[in-house]
């Protein structure tokens, strides 16, 4: 399925990967807001193709470009008991205060919002958590 959205002209390059951060209040009155804000907050996307349509924008100095994007799967750590391929989960970060842990970004990913609904596409197996948590690496889509 092709996903069409708008992105700042300066960022509009094929292959660019970005994390969608959500609605911008300055855009409340814009006629194009339904196209700009049609992605899942916190999800990671790759620009697949640029389209020839350009629009002026109050936020982006050089305007925005219509682009085709694809949502990228992301690896995360989840509690072992919910790591079931094909299931839909509400993502919760694993409680951990060990900021120096090599697995910290896996358990606290930038590209997945806490409380968001995600589907587990793959289960990769248990990872060794230094804090003793039963953590399994999965791929979310």
Secondary structure, 3 states (H helix, E strand, C coil): CCEEEEEEHHHCCCCCEEECCCCCHHHCCCCCHHHHCCCCCCCEEEEEEEEEEEECCCCCCCCEEEEEEEECCEEEEEEHHHCCCCCEEECCCCCCCCCCCCCHHHHCCCCCCCCCEEEEEEEEEEECCCCCCCEEEEEEC
